[in-house]
Amino acid sequence: MAAKKLYDSFSKSLLEEVQRWGSMKQTGVSLRYMLEFGSRFTDRNLILAAQFLHKELPIRIARRAIELQSLPYGLSQKPAILKVRDWYLDSFRDLRSFPDIKDKNDEQDFTKMINLIKVRHNNVVPTMALGVQQLKKDLDPKLDCKDLDDIHQFLDRFYMSRIGIRMLIGQHVAMHDPNPPPDRIGYIHAKMSPVEVARNASEDARSVCLREYGSAPEVNVYGDPDFTFPYVPNHLHLMVFELVKNSLRAVEERFMDSDKIAPPIRIIVADGLEDVTIKVSDEGGGIPRSGLPRIFTYLYSTAKNPLDEQADLGTADVATMAGYGFGLPISRLYARYFGGDLQIISMEGYEEDNSESFIAGTDAYLHLSRLGDSQEPLP
């Protein structure tokens, strides 16, 4: 009820403006262009970038606000979804009320404002996840996830758009760093080591596993640490963290009552002609074949939902081991955003004889596009 009243506080003229801007065509920007544009760092370029964002961001945000209003199965009326909708309307109003950007002072004020918008939307993922959980409680339990394809398609569009919005804002804000790390152009690392990022993400995932289970399998990373290519380290960290987290959970739960030492997770980084591929392998017993089609849906998780206990919609811990059901599909979107992909291959089972054990498990293949060569506009 409170969320509906908040929506009523938005003026009719603002809501009409949202409809008008949401019907406009958004403009894609290639990562190669971001690299080239960002490498020519001048006040004039920052002003031009801010002027572009001043027109582009309202279009993208308005589209999402409109879509949040007309979701099937009553999803639009769930309290968590209403909260997210109002965040988008607030951000649209902030952008449209900001005056035209004419000089450096305007650009700096605009940058502060869009950074606040980015912070406002930090908890969109767990809050949307809670909205989906609220929907699941009202649905027929016999309804299969695949029967809710329109929900999945909406969430794919929504999260892909969110990645794009945060990339545009984050790139612009990061360009103001007075002491950027070497080879960094905003969010983009021109010489990123995937082996180094994989190691850091693995350690973070192990820390979460240790916190929740009291122990954690080892993670071995194989690959050339000197190999680098242009990419966004934050995106790769998120994807590898999610994959390793899932593998750690599978192995830990498989061996927690066993006298045997849990086998390590293996990460292999391979530099291919077209893609950089990261393979994450575990011996956690695998995923049942019936479950494989559902692992990339937003309404499926093998664990208890950690959001059920949350009193505040915006305080959920996104580093829990499992339960949201959003980690894999969102990781695949991050990969696809830059022209890559994520594939999961699994073998279920466990066999043992007197001399040797054969433990099945899961292999995740994360394909990363070589961004420096890409001229395709990003979504």
C-alpha positions as CSV (number, residue, x, y, z in Angstrom):
1,M,0.0,0.0,0.0
2,A,2.8,2.4,0.9
3,A,4.5,1.8,-2.5
4,K,1.3,2.5,-4.3
5,K,0.9,5.8,-2.5
6,L,4.5,6.7,-3.4
7,Y,3.7,6.1,-7.1
8,D,0.6,8.4,-6.7
9,S,3.0,11.1,-5.6
10,F,4.5,11.3,-9.1
11,S,2.8,14.0,-11.2
12,K,0.7,13.1,-14.2
13,S,2.9,15.2,-16.4
14,L,6.0,13.3,-15.2
15,L,4.3,9.9,-16.0
16,E,3.3,11.2,-19.4
17,E,6.9,12.3,-20.0
18,V,8.1,8.8,-19.1
19,Q,5.8,7.4,-21.7
20,R,7.2,9.8,-24.3
21,W,10.8,9.2,-23.6
22,G,10.3,5.5,-23.3
23,S,9.1,5.4,-27.0
24,M,12.4,6.9,-28.2
25,K,15.2,4.9,-29.7
26,Q,18.2,4.2,-27.5
27,T,21.7,4.6,-28.9
28,G,24.3,1.8,-28.6
29,V,28.0,2.5,-27.9
30,S,30.7,0.0,-28.8
31,L,33.4,-0.8,-26.2
32,R,36.0,-0.1,-28.8
33,Y,34.6,3.4,-29.1
34,M,34.7,3.7,-25.2
35,L,38.3,2.7,-25.3
36,E,39.3,5.2,-28.0
37,F,37.2,8.0,-26.6
38,G,38.4,7.5,-23.1
39,S,42.0,7.4,-24.1
40,R,41.7,11.0,-25.4
41,F,41.0,12.4,-21.9
42,T,40.0,16.1,-22.1
43,D,37.5,18.4,-20.4
44,R,35.7,18.8,-23.8
45,N,35.3,15.0,-24.2
46,L,33.9,14.8,-20.7
47,I,31.3,17.5,-21.5
48,L,30.4,15.7,-24.7
49,A,30.0,12.4,-22.9
50,A,27.8,14.0,-20.2
51,Q,25.6,15.7,-22.9
52,F,25.2,12.2,-24.5
53,L,24.2,10.6,-21.2
54,H,21.9,13.5,-20.3
55,K,19.8,12.4,-23.4
56,E,20.4,8.7,-23.4
57,L,19.9,7.7,-19.8
58,P,16.3,9.0,-19.5
59,I,15.4,6.8,-22.6
60,R,16.8,3.7,-21.1
61,I,15.4,4.3,-17.6
62,A,11.9,5.3,-18.9
63,R,11.7,2.0,-20.9
64,R,12.3,0.0,-17.8
65,A,9.9,2.0,-15.7
66,I,7.1,1.5,-18.3
67,E,7.8,-2.3,-18.5
68,L,7.7,-2.6,-14.7
69,Q,4.1,-1.3,-14.8
70,S,2.7,-4.1,-17.1
71,L,4.2,-7.4,-16.0
72,P,2.1,-10.6,-16.2
73,Y,0.8,-12.8,-13.3
74,G,0.5,-9.7,-11.1
75,L,4.2,-9.3,-10.7
76,S,4.0,-5.5,-11.2
77,Q,1.9,-5.3,-8.0
78,K,4.4,-7.1,-5.7
79,P,5.8,-4.8,-3.0
80,A,9.4,-5.3,-4.0
81,I,8.7,-4.6,-7.7
82,L,6.8,-1.5,-6.8
83,K,9.8,-0.3,-4.9
84,V,12.1,-0.9,-7.9
85,R,9.6,0.9,-10.2
86,D,9.7,4.0,-7.9
87,W,13.5,4.0,-8.0
88,Y,13.4,4.2,-11.7
89,L,10.8,7.0,-11.7
90,D,12.9,8.9,-9.2
91,S,16.0,8.6,-11.4
92,F,14.1,9.6,-14.5
93,R,12.8,12.7,-12.7
94,D,16.3,13.6,-11.5
95,L,17.7,13.3,-15.0
96,R,15.0,15.3,-16.7
97,S,15.1,18.1,-14.1
98,F,18.8,18.5,-14.6
99,P,19.5,21.6,-16.9
100,D,21.5,21.4,-20.1
101,I,25.2,20.8,-19.7
102,K,27.2,23.7,-21.1
103,D,30.5,23.8,-19.2
104,K,32.9,21.9,-16.9
105,N,31.0,22.9,-13.7
106,D,27.7,21.6,-15.2
107,E,29.5,18.3,-16.2
108,Q,30.9,17.8,-12.7
109,D,27.4,18.4,-11.1
110,F,25.9,16.0,-13.5
111,T,28.5,13.4,-12.8
112,K,27.7,13.6,-9.0
113,M,24.0,13.3,-9.8
114,I,24.3,10.2,-12.0
115,N,26.6,8.6,-9.4
116,L,23.9,9.0,-6.8
117,I,21.5,7.3,-9.3
118,K,23.9,4.4,-9.6
119,V,24.0,4.1,-5.8
120,R,20.2,4.3,-5.6
121,H,20.0,1.3,-7.9
122,N,22.6,-0.8,-6.1
123,N,20.0,-3.1,-4.5
124,V,17.9,-3.7,-7.6
125,V,19.0,-7.3,-8.1
126,P,18.1,-8.6,-4.6
127,T,15.0,-6.5,-4.5
128,M,13.8,-7.9,-7.9
129,A,14.7,-11.3,-6.7
130,L,12.5,-10.8,-3.7
131,G,9.7,-9.6,-5.9
132,V,10.0,-12.9,-7.9
133,Q,9.9,-14.9,-4.7
134,Q,6.7,-13.0,-3.7
135,L,5.2,-14.0,-7.0
136,K,6.2,-17.7,-6.6
137,K,4.3,-17.9,-3.3
138,D,1.1,-17.0,-5.2
139,L,1.6,-19.2,-8.2
140,D,0.3,-22.7,-8.7
141,P,3.1,-25.0,-7.3
142,K,2.4,-27.3,-10.3
143,L,3.3,-24.6,-12.7
144,D,6.6,-25.3,-14.3
145,C,9.3,-22.7,-14.7
146,K,9.3,-23.1,-18.5
147,D,5.6,-22.1,-18.5
148,L,6.7,-18.6,-17.3
149,D,8.8,-17.8,-20.4
150,D,7.4,-14.2,-20.6
151,I,8.7,-13.6,-17.1
152,H,12.1,-14.9,-18.0
153,Q,12.2,-12.8,-21.2
154,F,11.3,-9.7,-19.3
155,L,14.0,-10.3,-16.6
156,D,16.6,-10.9,-19.3
157,R,15.7,-7.6,-21.0
158,F,15.6,-5.8,-17.6
159,Y,18.9,-7.0,-16.4
160,M,20.7,-6.6,-19.7
161,S,19.4,-3.0,-19.7
162,R,20.6,-2.5,-16.2
163,I,24.1,-3.8,-17.1
164,G,24.2,-1.2,-19.9
165,I,23.0,1.7,-17.8
166,R,25.5,0.9,-15.0
167,M,28.3,0.5,-17.6
168,L,27.6,3.9,-19.1
169,I,27.3,5.7,-15.7
170,G,30.2,3.8,-14.2
171,Q,32.5,4.5,-17.1
172,H,31.8,8.2,-17.0
173,V,32.2,8.4,-13.3
174,A,35.4,6.4,-13.3
175,M,36.9,8.8,-15.9
176,H,37.1,11.4,-13.1
177,D,39.5,9.3,-11.0
178,P,42.5,11.6,-10.4
179,N,44.8,8.7,-9.9
180,P,43.6,5.8,-12.1
181,P,45.4,2.5,-11.9
182,P,47.8,1.7,-14.7
183,D,46.2,0.8,-18.1
184,R,42.7,1.7,-16.7
185,I,40.3,3.7,-19.0
186,G,37.4,4.2,-16.7
187,Y,35.8,0.8,-16.0
188,I,37.9,-0.8,-18.7
189,H,41.3,-2.4,-18.1
190,A,43.2,-2.3,-21.3
191,K,45.6,-5.0,-20.1
192,M,43.5,-7.1,-17.8
193,S,44.9,-10.5,-16.6
194,P,42.0,-13.0,-16.5
195,V,44.2,-15.3,-14.3
196,E,44.7,-12.6,-11.7
197,V,40.9,-11.7,-11.7
198,A,40.0,-15.4,-11.4
199,R,42.3,-15.9,-8.5
200,N,40.9,-12.8,-6.7
201,A,37.3,-13.9,-7.4
202,S,38.1,-17.5,-6.2
203,E,39.5,-16.2,-2.9
204,D,36.4,-14.1,-2.3
205,A,34.1,-17.1,-3.0
206,R,36.2,-19.3,-0.7
207,S,35.8,-16.6,2.1
208,V,32.0,-16.8,1.7
209,C,32.2,-20.7,1.8
210,L,34.3,-20.6,4.9
211,R,31.9,-18.3,6.6
212,E,28.9,-20.4,5.9
213,Y,30.3,-24.0,6.2
214,G,33.4,-23.6,8.3
215,S,35.6,-25.0,5.5
216,A,36.2,-24.6,1.8
217,P,37.8,-26.7,-0.9
218,E,40.9,-25.5,-2.6
219,V,40.8,-23.7,-5.9
220,N,43.6,-24.2,-8.4
221,V,43.9,-21.7,-11.3
222,Y,45.8,-22.6,-14.4
223,G,46.9,-20.3,-17.2
224,D,49.5,-17.7,-18.2
225,P,49.4,-14.8,-15.6
226,D,51.1,-12.6,-18.1
227,F,48.4,-12.9,-20.7
228,T,46.2,-9.8,-20.9
229,F,43.4,-8.4,-23.0
230,P,40.9,-5.5,-22.7
231,Y,37.9,-6.2,-20.5
232,V,36.0,-4.9,-17.5
233,P,37.5,-6.6,-14.4
234,N,34.4,-6.0,-12.2
235,H,32.2,-8.0,-14.7
236,L,34.7,-10.9,-14.9
237,H,35.0,-11.0,-11.1
238,L,31.3,-11.2,-10.7
239,M,31.0,-14.1,-13.2
240,V,33.9,-16.1,-11.9
241,F,32.8,-15.5,-8.3
242,E,29.3,-16.9,-9.1
243,L,30.7,-20.0,-10.9
244,V,33.2,-20.8,-8.2
245,K,30.7,-20.2,-5.4
246,N,28.3,-22.7,-7.0
247,S,31.1,-25.2,-7.4
248,L,32.4,-24.7,-3.8
249,R,28.9,-25.3,-2.5
250,A,28.4,-28.5,-4.5
251,V,31.7,-30.0,-3.4
252,E,31.4,-28.9,0.2
253,E,27.9,-30.3,0.6
254,R,29.0,-33.5,-1.2
255,F,31.9,-34.1,1.1
256,M,30.9,-32.5,4.4
257,D,30.1,-35.9,6.0
258,S,32.9,-37.8,4.3
259,D,36.3,-38.7,5.7
260,K,37.9,-38.0,2.3
261,I,39.5,-34.7,1.4
262,A,37.2,-32.6,-0.8
263,P,38.7,-32.4,-4.3
264,P,39.8,-28.9,-5.5
265,I,37.9,-26.7,-7.9
266,R,39.9,-26.3,-11.1
267,I,40.0,-23.1,-13.2
268,I,41.6,-23.1,-16.6
269,V,42.2,-19.9,-18.6
270,A,42.7,-20.4,-22.3
271,D,43.6,-17.8,-24.9
272,G,41.8,-18.8,-28.1
273,L,41.9,-17.2,-31.6
274,E,38.3,-15.8,-31.2
275,D,37.6,-15.9,-27.5
276,V,39.2,-16.1,-24.1
277,T,37.7,-19.1,-22.4
278,I,37.6,-19.7,-18.6
279,K,36.6,-23.3,-17.6
280,V,35.5,-23.9,-14.0
281,S,35.3,-27.6,-13.1
282,D,34.2,-29.3,-9.9
283,E,33.6,-32.8,-8.6
284,G,30.5,-32.0,-6.7
285,G,28.3,-34.8,-8.0
286,G,26.8,-33.0,-11.0
287,I,23.4,-31.6,-11.8
288,P,20.5,-33.9,-12.6
289,R,19.6,-33.9,-16.3
290,S,16.1,-32.7,-15.5
291,G,17.5,-29.7,-13.7
292,L,19.9,-28.5,-16.4
293,P,17.2,-26.7,-18.5
294,R,16.2,-24.7,-15.4
295,I,19.5,-23.4,-14.2
296,F,19.3,-20.3,-16.4
297,T,15.8,-19.4,-15.3
298,Y,15.0,-16.9,-12.6
299,L,12.4,-19.0,-10.8
300,Y,14.7,-21.9,-9.9
301,S,17.1,-22.5,-7.1
302,T,18.2,-25.6,-5.3
303,A,18.7,-23.8,-2.0
304,K,16.5,-22.0,0.5
305,N,15.9,-18.4,-0.5
306,P,18.0,-16.1,1.7
307,L,15.6,-13.2,1.1
308,D,12.7,-14.8,3.1
309,E,14.2,-13.6,6.3
310,Q,14.9,-10.0,5.1
311,A,12.8,-7.4,6.9
312,D,14.3,-4.6,4.8
313,L,14.0,-5.1,1.0
314,G,17.3,-3.3,0.4
315,T,19.6,-5.0,2.9
316,A,20.0,-8.5,1.4
317,D,23.5,-9.8,1.3
318,V,24.4,-10.6,-2.3
319,A,27.4,-12.7,-1.3
320,T,25.4,-15.6,0.2
321,M,26.3,-19.0,-1.1
322,A,23.0,-19.7,-2.9
323,G,19.2,-19.1,-2.9
324,Y,18.4,-16.2,-5.2
325,G,18.2,-18.3,-8.3
326,F,19.6,-15.3,-10.2
327,G,23.3,-15.8,-10.2
328,L,23.8,-18.0,-13.3
329,P,21.3,-16.2,-15.6
330,I,22.7,-12.8,-14.7
331,S,26.3,-14.1,-15.1
332,R,25.3,-15.3,-18.6
333,L,23.9,-11.8,-19.4
334,Y,27.2,-10.2,-18.3
335,A,29.0,-12.5,-20.7
336,R,26.6,-11.9,-23.5
337,Y,26.7,-8.1,-23.0
338,F,30.2,-8.0,-24.5
339,G,29.5,-10.7,-27.1
340,G,30.5,-13.8,-25.1
341,D,28.5,-16.6,-23.5
342,L,28.2,-19.0,-20.6
343,Q,27.6,-22.8,-21.0
344,I,27.1,-25.4,-18.4
345,I,27.9,-29.1,-18.9
346,S,27.3,-31.6,-16.1
347,M,27.6,-35.3,-15.4
348,E,25.7,-36.6,-12.4
349,G,26.7,-39.6,-10.3
350,Y,29.3,-41.2,-8.0
351,E,31.1,-44.5,-8.4
352,E,33.6,-46.1,-6.1
353,D,35.6,-49.3,-6.0
354,N,38.3,-50.6,-3.8
355,S,41.1,-48.7,-5.5
356,E,39.7,-45.5,-6.9
357,S,36.8,-43.1,-6.7
358,F,35.1,-41.6,-9.8
359,I,33.2,-38.5,-8.9
360,A,31.0,-36.7,-11.4
361,G,30.6,-33.0,-11.5
362,T,30.0,-29.8,-13.5
363,D,32.0,-27.9,-16.1
364,A,31.2,-24.3,-16.7
365,Y,32.6,-22.6,-19.9
366,L,32.8,-18.9,-19.7
367,H,33.5,-17.4,-23.2
368,L,34.8,-13.8,-23.3
369,S,34.9,-11.8,-26.4
370,R,38.0,-9.9,-27.3
371,L,36.6,-6.5,-26.7
372,G,39.4,-4.4,-28.2
373,D,38.5,-5.8,-31.6
374,S,34.7,-5.3,-31.3
375,Q,32.9,-2.5,-33.1
376,E,29.4,-3.8,-32.3
377,P,27.2,-1.4,-30.3
378,L,26.5,-2.6,-26.8
379,P,22.9,-3.0,-25.8
